[in-house]
Amino acid sequence: MRYFHIGVLLKLYLPEPRAAEAVAFLDASPGKPPINNLHELEMRSALRQKVGRGELTQSECDALIAQVESDLTTGVHDRVTVSWPDVFTTAEAFSTARGVETLCRTLDTLHVALALELGATEFCTFDLRQSRMAAAAGLTVIS
């Protein structure tokens, strides 16, 4: 399974740098991208921040949030659930073992732990620190 970091997923909905790469990563994926609660919250929050920075209008933001929800409802993405206590335990272990060398931020470490909790073997990200953490966790990094 291929896990997608939020920075990659957002580019599926926004004309940002590296959006074409994000689409190619998705097209080459052996299955639908798994989307969890953290993805959903981060996607909505990132879109709202774009409104606050003047990069999107409120109506554009609302339409994009509705599109993401539609994609989840219609099965474009795979909405998944996880055991959050297990994810946090794994993330803490990664942070303890590799946080000093990778400098990976907390939410990025949580995504690596989520990927493993879901049984992913590949991790798509454009974030260098997260790439290091994912590789240290044994995931094949695609970036």
Buried (B, 14 or more C-beta within 10 A) or exposed (E): BBBBBBBBBBBBBBEEEBBEBBEEBBEEBEEBBBBBEBBBEBBBEBBBEBBEEEEBEEEBBBBBBEEBBEBBEEEBBBBBEBEBEEBEEBBBEBBEEBBEEBEBBEEBBBBBBBBBBBEBEBBBBBBEBBBBBBBBBEBEBBB
